[in-house]
Amino acid sequence: MSTHACGLSENPSYLSMTYASSSFFSGKIFHRLKERSLREDNSVGAITFATLMLLALFGTSSTGWGTPQVTVTYGSNFIGETGVFFTDSSQAGFDGSNPGVIAVGYFNSGFDVQTEAQRLVSDNLPDFLTNFNILASSSFQDASSPGYYTAQGQFPEQSVGAIPYLLTLSGISSLNDVAGAVEIGLFSDFSLPVLPEGGDPVPATYDLAITLTFDDVLLGTGILESTLLSGNAYTTTGLSDLPTIWGGATDLGDNWLHLSWFGLFFREPASEWAYHYQLGWIYPSGTDPDGFWIWCPEWNSWAFTGTSIFPRLWLNAEQKWIWVELLDTGTFTTQIHDSTTNQWQNYNSID
């Protein structure tokens, strides 16, 4: 019987490696099985020497690792004269002198990667990464040239069919030091195969170092044909130090910020107060951008709002919903909801 018929690899280096590393390989067991094979006819159906090795390595169980495994290759690729390089925001490639890490993984089901990436700030990076399941990671310390590095790793079968992402972090050499990361990159591409089923005893091969471009740049920047490198650069971007509720705001300079859902406002650097272009002075309280309170002197009340709520606000003093319309003139109009009539009525302020 051939080794293929037994489901074995004919790669002697694999067998040698497994033989050397296995705690199951016992000389006593091996010799007994070998003696048995010598007594039998080595015609079709006889136990081959390779089969004996597998039995000695993994016993009578049909599995070798206990859980199907996957060997993944990820990172840089080079075709012709073009390569993929991973860099910081200045397009300086990661290496031993410019520390960075690269990881491959997938996000938890139901996690809105697009939205959470857009409003990511340094304070909620740990929460963001809690939803990122890392399959393998490596430092750029051994990069063959700045920013160019192809890594390998192995992981147990999990979340078959999930979309893979490449994560880069600058300023650190290990994911154990993630709190020290100063920039982040997050990339994927439609050409990357989804997470596969594993193999046992031979791990399944999973190659992600197959593309020269990434069409899904969630964090960072993709620079095709970079003038500083021999190929395409995928850079990290700085982690904002804004409060989490203002995550995703565009910095317009001089402490003026703009949020697509909230509008234009000035953030007082010496306090938590902010001056909204239309609403005037507000004082925010909370950490969840989807729902937080603001104190508004205009209404002499706390009001509850958030990314998917605004321009509606729950006015605590009235115990009613209000609706604001922001005007280009720097003013606003307000309507309040009357639950008894289910109608919106004009509302000025609380006396």
C-alpha positions in Angstrom: 0.0 0.0 0.0 1.4 3.4 -0.9 1.8 6.3 1.5 -0.8 8.2 -0.5 -3.3 5.4 0.2 -2.6 5.7 3.9 -3.1 9.5 3.7 0.6 10.2 4.5 2.9 12.8 3.2 6.0 11.4 1.3 8.0 14.4 2.4 10.8 12.8 4.5 11.6 16.2 6.2 8.1 16.3 7.6 8.3 12.8 8.9 11.7 13.4 10.3 10.5 16.6 12.0 7.5 14.9 13.4 9.5 11.9 14.6 11.9 14.1 16.5 9.3 16.3 18.1 6.7 13.7 19.0 6.4 12.6 22.6 4.4 9.6 21.4 7.3 7.9 19.6 8.5 5.1 21.8 11.3 2.8 20.8 9.6 -0.1 22.3 6.4 0.5 20.4 8.3 1.1 17.2 10.3 -2.2 17.4 7.2 -4.2 18.1 5.4 -2.8 15.0 8.5 -3.2 12.9 8.9 -6.9 13.9 5.2 -7.4 13.0 5.7 -5.9 9.6 8.7 -8.2 8.9 6.6 -11.3 9.7 3.9 -10.2 7.3 3.9 -10.4 3.5 4.8 -7.0 2.1 2.2 -7.4 -0.7 -0.9 -5.2 -1.1 -2.4 -4.6 2.3 0.8 -5.0 4.3 1.7 -2.2 6.8 4.4 0.0 5.3 7.3 1.4 7.2 5.8 4.9 6.9 2.5 3.6 8.2 4.3 2.2 11.2 5.9 5.6 11.9 2.5 7.2 11.8 1.0 4.6 14.2 4.0 5.0 16.5 3.7 8.8 16.4 0.0 9.2 16.8 -1.2 5.7 18.1 -4.4 4.3 16.8 -6.2 7.6 16.8 -7.2 9.0 13.4 -5.9 12.4 14.3 -2.4 13.6 15.0 -2.7 17.1 16.4 -6.0 16.5 18.1 -7.4 19.5 16.3 -7.1 20.2 12.5 -4.3 22.7 11.9 -3.7 25.4 9.3 -0.2 26.7 8.2 -0.6 30.3 7.1 1.8 32.5 5.0 1.2 36.3 5.1 2.8 39.6 4.6 4.8 40.9 1.6 4.7 39.5 -2.0 6.9 40.3 -4.9 6.1 39.8 -8.6 8.4 40.9 -11.3 9.8 44.3 -10.2 7.0 45.2 -7.9 6.6 44.3 -4.2 4.3 45.0 -1.2 5.9 47.0 1.6 4.5 47.8 5.0 5.5 51.2 6.5 4.7 53.9 9.0 2.9 57.0 8.0 6.1 58.6 6.6 6.6 55.6 4.3 9.6 54.4 6.3 9.6 50.6 6.1 9.4 48.6 9.3 12.6 46.7 10.3 14.9 46.3 13.2 15.5 50.1 13.5 11.9 51.1 12.9 9.9 48.6 15.0 6.6 47.3 13.9 4.5 44.1 14.0 2.2 42.4 11.5 -0.6 40.0 12.4 -3.2 38.1 10.5 -6.7 37.4 11.9 -10.4 37.9 11.6 -13.1 39.9 13.4 -15.9 38.6 15.6 -19.2 37.9 13.8 -21.4 41.0 14.1 -18.6 43.4 14.8 -19.0 46.4 12.4 -15.4 46.7 11.3 -15.9 49.6 8.9 -17.6 51.8 11.5 -15.4 50.9 14.4 -12.2 51.5 12.3 -13.4 54.9 11.3 -13.9 56.1 14.9 -10.9 54.3 16.4 -8.9 56.3 18.9 -6.0 55.3 21.1 -8.2 54.9 24.2 -10.4 52.2 22.6 -7.6 50.3 20.8 -7.7 47.5 23.4 -11.4 47.1 22.9 -11.0 47.1 19.1 -8.4 44.4 19.3 -10.5 42.3 21.6 -12.8 41.8 18.6 -9.8 40.8 16.4 -8.9 37.2 16.6 -5.2 36.9 15.9 -4.1 33.7 14.0 -0.4 34.5 13.7 1.8 37.5 14.3 5.5 38.5 13.8 7.9 41.3 14.3 9.6 43.1 11.3 13.0 42.7 13.1 14.1 40.1 10.5 12.8 42.0 7.4 14.9 41.3 4.4 14.6 45.0 3.5 12.7 47.8 5.2 9.0 47.0 5.1 9.4 43.8 3.1 8.6 40.7 5.2 6.8 37.4 4.6 5.9 35.4 7.7 4.5 32.0 8.5 2.5 30.7 11.4 0.2 27.8 12.4 -3.2 27.9 14.1 -6.0 25.4 14.9 -9.0 25.3 12.6 -11.5 28.0 13.5 -14.3 30.2 12.0 -14.1 28.5 8.6 -15.2 31.0 5.9 -14.3 34.2 7.9 -12.6 37.1 6.0 -8.9 37.6 6.8 -7.3 40.9 7.6 -3.7 42.1 8.0 -3.0 44.3 10.9 0.1 46.4 11.3 1.2 48.4 14.4 4.1 50.8 14.6 6.4 51.6 17.5 6.3 48.1 19.1 8.1 44.8 18.4 5.6 42.5 20.1 1.8 42.4 20.5 2.4 42.1 24.2 3.3 45.8 24.1 0.2 46.9 22.2 -0.4 49.8 24.6 2.8 51.4 23.2 1.6 51.4 19.6 1.5 54.8 18.0 0.1 54.0 14.6 -2.1 51.3 13.1 -2.9 49.8 9.6 -5.7 47.4 8.6 -6.0 45.9 5.2 -7.8 43.2 3.3 -8.5 42.3 -0.4 -11.2 40.4 -2.3 -8.6 38.1 -3.7 -7.6 36.7 -0.3 -9.1 33.3 0.4 -11.4 33.0 3.4 -10.3 30.9 6.4 -10.0 27.2 5.3 -10.7 23.9 7.0 -7.7 22.5 8.8 -5.8 19.3 8.2 -4.7 16.5 10.4 -2.1 15.1 10.7 -0.8 17.3 7.8 -1.8 21.0 8.3 -3.8 22.7 5.5 -1.8 25.3 3.5 -3.2 28.8 3.6 -1.4 31.4 1.5 -2.3 35.0 1.9 0.9 36.5 0.5 -0.6 36.5 -3.0 -1.5 40.1 -3.8 0.3 43.2 -4.7 -2.6 45.5 -3.7 -5.2 45.7 -1.0 -8.6 47.0 -2.1 -9.9 47.4 1.4 -7.8 49.9 3.4 -9.7 50.4 6.6 -6.9 52.1 8.5 -3.8 53.6 7.0 -3.1 54.5 3.3 -2.3 52.5 0.2 0.3 54.2 -2.0 0.7 52.5 -5.4 4.2 52.7 -7.0 5.7 54.5 -4.1 8.6 56.7 -5.1 10.4 55.8 -1.9 10.1 52.0 -2.3 10.3 49.4 -5.1 6.6 48.8 -5.2 3.3 49.5 -3.3 3.4 50.9 0.2 0.7 50.3 2.8 1.2 52.7 5.6 -0.1 52.9 9.2 -2.0 56.0 10.4 -1.7 57.8 13.7 -3.9 56.9 16.6 -6.0 59.9 17.7 -5.9 61.0 21.4 -9.5 62.4 21.1 -12.1 61.2 23.6 -13.9 58.1 22.3 -17.2 59.9 21.7 -15.4 62.2 19.2 -13.7 59.3 17.4 -13.6 59.7 13.6 -13.6 63.5 13.8 -11.6 65.4 11.1 -9.0 67.7 12.6 -9.4 71.1 10.9 -6.7 72.8 12.9 -6.7 75.1 15.9 -8.8 72.6 17.9 -11.7 72.8 15.4 -13.1 69.4 14.5 -15.8 68.1 12.2 -17.9 64.9 12.6 -20.1 63.8 9.7 -23.0 63.1 12.1 -22.5 66.0 14.6 -21.2 68.9 12.6 -18.5 71.5 13.3 -17.3 72.2 16.9 -14.3 73.6 18.8 -12.8 71.5 21.5 -11.6 73.4 24.5 -8.0 72.1 25.1 -8.0 72.9 28.9 -11.3 71.2 29.7 -13.9 68.8 28.3 -16.1 71.7 27.1 -16.8 72.1 23.4 -18.3 74.9 21.4 -20.7 73.6 18.7 -21.0 75.9 15.7 -24.8 75.9 16.0 -25.7 74.6 19.5 -23.2 76.7 21.4 -21.3 75.5 24.5 -21.9 71.9 25.4 -20.3 69.6 28.1 -20.2 65.9 27.1 -20.3 63.0 29.6 -19.8 59.4 28.5 -17.5 57.2 26.5 -19.8 55.4 24.0 -20.3 57.4 20.8 -23.5 55.5 20.1 -25.1 57.0 23.3 -23.8 59.8 25.7 -25.1 62.8 27.5 -24.3 66.5 26.9 -25.1 69.4 29.1 -26.5 72.3 27.1 -26.9 75.7 28.8 -29.2 76.7 25.9 -31.8 74.3 27.3 -30.5 74.3 30.9 -30.6 70.5 30.8 -28.8 67.3 30.1 -29.6 65.8 26.7 -28.9 62.2 25.5 -27.8 61.6 21.9 -25.4 59.6 19.8 -24.2 58.7 16.3 -27.4 57.0 15.2 -29.7 59.3 17.3 -28.6 62.9 16.5 -30.2 65.3 15.5 -32.7 63.9 17.9 -31.9 64.4 21.6 -33.7 63.2 24.8 -34.1 66.3 26.8 -33.9 65.2 30.5 -35.6 68.3 31.9 -38.7 67.9 29.7 -38.5 64.1 29.6 -39.3 64.4 25.9 -37.5 64.0 22.5 -36.4 67.1 20.7 -35.3 67.5 17.1 -32.7 70.1 16.1 -32.1 71.5 12.6 -28.6 72.9 12.1 -28.6 76.0 9.9 -25.6 77.3 7.8 -26.1 80.6 9.5 -24.6 79.2 12.8 -28.0 78.9 14.4 -30.5 76.1 14.8 -34.2 75.5 15.2 -35.7 73.0 17.7 -38.9 71.0 17.7 -40.2 69.0 20.7 -42.3 65.8 20.4 -45.7 65.8 22.2 -46.4 62.1 22.9 -50.1 62.8 23.6 -50.7 64.1 20.1 -47.8 62.4 18.5 -46.9 65.8 16.9 -43.7 67.8 16.7 -44.0 71.4 17.9 -41.7 74.4 17.9 -39.5 74.7 21.0 -37.3 77.5 22.0 -35.7 77.0 25.4 -36.5 76.3 29.0 -37.2 79.5 31.0 
